[in-house]
Amino acid sequence: MATPVTLVTGAAGFAGSHLLELLARDADGTLAAWHRGGTDRALPLVDRVEWRAVDVLERAAVGEAIAELRPSIVYHCAGDAHVGHAWNRTEHTFATNVRGTANLLDALDDAGVTARVMVPSSALVYSPADRPLREDDPLVPSSPYGLSKLAQEMLSRHGGRSVTVTVARAFNHVGPRQNPHFSASGFARRIADIERGRWAPTIAVGNLSARRDVTDVRDTVRAYRLIAERASHGDCFNVCSGRAILVGDLLQMMIARARVPVRIEPDPARYRPNDTPLIVGDASLIRSALGWSPEIPIEKTIDDILDYWRSAP
């Protein structure tokens, strides 16, 4: 019997690297990881992982790599994940999230591989609402990023593929190693820099009144694994806590842990177009169907993000 192969695309990224760590602890067979070559990003040091530079936008390279690997499970974490940047880089966002996904699925079809493919989507595919969002709520994205993720979903779930495709609609997830362009990580890095005397004791902020459903990335990737291994073709699950927290409260929790006094300074340039006041999910489906719920308290997540940036060079 052939050794099973698990593939994680975008494995050098935020969620991908945490997923690799989870899978490396007890996944059977070969654990393959793709990263986009040509960057100076250091690859995560994870045991048992076979790394390969594969850009999902390079159709021929994707086809060659899939034909060689013939994976049984694919976690398609490669993508352009920055919501704010998508307003100015719409073409790149759509190319990566949609065409990159098409290249992967086409390669699996061409190679005759009947893999299980888990596609991480986003809460931003939904129409904004003033209540917890359910999987059967209207899908009316209000941003280019959300639209790209909806297109990715539709391509994956309704393309007549031979693979089994499942979708995880992830709400905000945070944790160590996240790019500081995202608010929680950006706040933590600035606090760490202030503590070291590298920056004036001020944090410039955008909209702090937004309320977001926030989950630790390590809980999020646990959900990814359950969805990939146990869900049926076409299934879609919210990955969320079911609770919303003010962005301002998240920042205040970090400031309360700072080792020196820190001030907040509003910066209009940091406000996003069409910033949604509330994004919170209903987690009842994934809880009842797969038995998943978040386990890591927000206080530990904040401590770990701060510790990561305090130890960064």
VENGI-V536567 format. One record per residue. RES is the residue in one small letter. NEAR is the number of other ideal C-beta (glycine too) atoms within 12 Angstrom. D_FIRST is the distance of its C-alpha to the first C-alpha in Angstrom with 2 decimals. Layout:
BEGIN
RES;NEAR;D_FIRST / RES;NEAR;D_FIRST
END
This chain:
BEGIN
m;6;0.00 / a;12;3.82 / t;16;6.50 / p;22;8.78 / v;30;12.11 / t;39;15.45 / l;47;18.43 / v;48;22.05 / t;49;24.70 / g;38;28.17 / a;41;26.75 / a;35;29.97 / g;37;32.06 / f;39;33.46 / a;47;31.05 / g;42;28.04 / s;35;28.77 / h;41;29.21 / l;50;25.96 / l;41;24.17 / e;31;25.88 / l;32;24.79 / l;39;21.08 / a;28;21.16 / r;19;22.39 / d;14;19.37 / a;31;16.75 / d;18;13.11 / g;22;11.28 / t;26;13.40 / l;37;16.82 / a;36;18.46 / a;42;22.18 / w;42;24.54 / h;33;28.25 / r;31;31.13 / g;19;32.38 / g;11;36.05 / t;12;37.06 / d;9;38.21 / r;20;36.32 / a;14;34.69 / l;23;30.97 / p;29;30.17 / l;14;29.33 / v;27;26.09 / d;15;23.75 / r;20;20.08 / v;31;20.86 / e;28;20.28 / w;29;23.39 / r;29;24.21 / a;23;27.52 / v;36;27.04 / d;27;29.99 / v;41;29.03 / l;28;32.27 / e;24;31.13 / r;23;29.44 / a;17;28.29 / a;24;26.86 / v;37;24.93 / g;24;23.53 / e;17;22.53 / a;36;20.85 / i;37;18.86 / a;19;17.76 / e;21;16.52 / l;35;14.89 / r;26;13.48 / p;40;13.80 / s;30;12.84 / i;39;16.16 / v;50;19.34 / y;48;22.53 / h;50;25.19 / c;46;27.85 / a;41;29.44 / g;40;32.90 / d;36;36.63 / a;36;37.54 / h;32;41.25 / v;38;43.36 / g;28;46.68 / h;22;45.76 / a;33;44.46 / w;23;48.11 / n;17;48.83 / r;20;45.45 / t;23;44.61 / e;18;43.27 / h;23;40.88 / t;33;39.73 / f;27;38.98 / a;27;37.31 / t;37;34.87 / n;48;34.17 / v;36;34.18 / r;28;33.54 / g;38;30.92 / t;45;29.04 / a;30;29.50 / n;33;28.08 / l;51;24.88 / l;37;24.47 / d;27;25.46 / a;38;22.90 / l;37;20.06 / d;24;21.63 / d;23;22.17 / a;24;18.60 / g;14;17.43 / v;31;15.53 / t;19;15.73 / a;34;15.99 / r;33;18.20 / v;46;21.22 / m;47;23.87 / v;50;27.23 / p;48;29.93 / s;44;33.25 / s;46;36.67 / a;48;39.50 / l;41;41.67 / v;39;40.51 / y;38;42.85 / s;21;46.55 / p;26;48.46 / a;22;49.68 / d;14;51.78 / r;18;49.34 / p;26;45.68 / l;36;43.46 / r;25;41.12 / e;31;38.13 / d;14;40.30 / d;24;43.20 / p;15;44.46 / l;29;42.55 / v;17;45.39 / p;31;44.60 / s;28;47.69 / s;32;46.34 / p;32;44.59 / y;38;41.64 / g;34;41.32 / l;29;41.62 / s;38;38.84 / k;40;36.50 / l;34;37.54 / a;33;36.85 / q;44;33.40 / e;35;32.77 / m;25;34.12 / l;30;32.11 / s;39;28.85 / r;31;29.49 / h;17;31.44 / g;25;30.17 / g;14;28.38 / r;29;24.99 / s;19;21.66 / v;35;20.32 / t;29;21.13 / v;41;23.97 / t;39;25.74 / v;40;28.88 / a;48;30.43 / r;47;34.17 / a;44;34.89 / f;43;38.49 / n;43;39.98 / h;44;37.74 / v;45;39.11 / g;38;38.36 / p;34;38.26 / r;34;37.48 / q;35;38.60 / n;29;40.69 / p;25;44.39 / h;21;45.18 / f;30;44.06 / s;38;46.86 / a;40;45.61 / s;33;44.21 / g;30;47.32 / f;39;49.63 / a;41;47.90 / r;33;47.99 / r;35;51.65 / i;39;52.50 / a;31;50.81 / d;26;52.78 / i;28;55.97 / e;26;55.45 / r;19;55.18 / g;11;58.32 / r;17;56.58 / w;19;57.76 / a;15;60.76 / p;22;60.25 / t;20;59.66 / i;33;56.64 / a;23;57.14 / v;29;55.61 / g;26;55.18 / n;26;55.03 / l;28;54.76 / s;21;55.51 / a;31;52.16 / r;27;50.07 / r;37;46.31 / d;39;43.43 / v;43;41.86 / t;44;38.57 / d;37;37.09 / v;42;34.22 / r;33;32.11 / d;36;32.58 / t;48;31.90 / v;40;28.44 / r;33;27.59 / a;47;28.48 / y;47;26.35 / r;37;23.25 / l;28;24.21 / i;41;24.96 / a;41;21.71 / e;28;19.57 / r;21;21.92 / a;32;24.28 / s;18;24.28 / h;25;24.77 / g;23;28.25 / d;30;28.93 / c;39;31.24 / f;41;32.38 / n;43;35.23 / v;47;34.33 / c;41;37.70 / s;38;39.94 / g;26;42.45 / r;25;45.29 / a;32;47.21 / i;33;48.87 / l;23;51.64 / v;36;50.71 / g;23;54.05 / d;23;53.16 / l;35;49.92 / l;37;52.02 / q;21;54.61 / m;28;52.03 / m;40;51.06 / i;29;54.71 / a;17;55.43 / r;27;52.94 / a;30;54.42 / r;18;56.24 / v;20;59.12 / p;15;60.95 / v;29;59.34 / r;19;61.07 / i;25;59.72 / e;18;61.09 / p;18;60.43 / d;15;59.38 / p;11;59.70 / a;12;57.52 / r;23;54.51 / y;20;54.78 / r;27;52.20 / p;17;53.28 / n;21;52.76 / d;25;51.55 / t;33;50.59 / p;20;52.52 / l;27;49.84 / i;40;46.06 / v;33;44.63 / g;42;41.76 / d;30;41.25 / a;35;38.16 / s;21;38.39 / l;30;35.48 / i;39;32.78 / r;21;34.38 / s;14;34.38 / a;22;31.03 / l;27;28.85 / g;16;31.14 / w;32;31.58 / s;26;34.90 / p;34;36.09 / e;17;36.49 / i;27;38.10 / p;18;41.91 / i;31;43.55 / e;18;45.63 / k;21;42.64 / t;36;41.28 / i;34;44.69 / d;22;44.98 / d;29;41.60 / i;44;42.50 / l;36;45.86 / d;23;44.44 / y;27;41.98 / w;34;44.88 / r;25;47.16 / s;16;44.77 / a;20;44.11 / p;11;45.98
END
